[in-house]
Amino acid sequence: MHEILDYLRNLPPPERDAFAERCKTTVGYLRKAVSTKQQLGVELCISLDRESGGALRCERLCPGLDWDYLRKAALREGAANDPATALAQRQEVAHA
């Protein structure tokens, strides 16, 4: 998790606060979490990944989660809620 501190150190101070705010946390909380080796919540890990443009990977920040399963489940759920996606997936399977 020290990559979080490295990432923050490379941001100018005003950008650090803005980054943390977009992740719905604070720079102080992130520093404390790293120093105490606190397990970050899934939502925060995803926010850190998204807002860092992938520089902080959620898989490394929260390694105990089965991210591959969650991604596949989200795709299945999205297909179930979106007829166009479901149709495209069926067509891909039919042509495979």
Stockholm file with secondary structure:
# STOCKHOLM 1.0

chainA/1-96         MHEILDYLRNLPPPERDAFAERCKTTVGYLRKAVSTKQQLGVELCISLDRESGGALRCERLCPGLDWDYLRKAALREGAANDPATALAQRQEVAHA
#=GR chainA/1-96 SS CHHHHHHHHTSCHHHHHHHHHHTTSCHHHHHHHHHTTCCCCHHHHHHHHHHTTTSSCHHHHSTTSCHHHHHHHHHHHHHHHCHHHHHHHHHHHHHC
#=GC SS_cons        CHHHHHHHHTSCHHHHHHHHHHTTSCHHHHHHHHHTTCCCCHHHHHHHHHHTTTSSCHHHHSTTSCHHHHHHHHHHHHHHHCHHHHHHHHHHHHHC
//
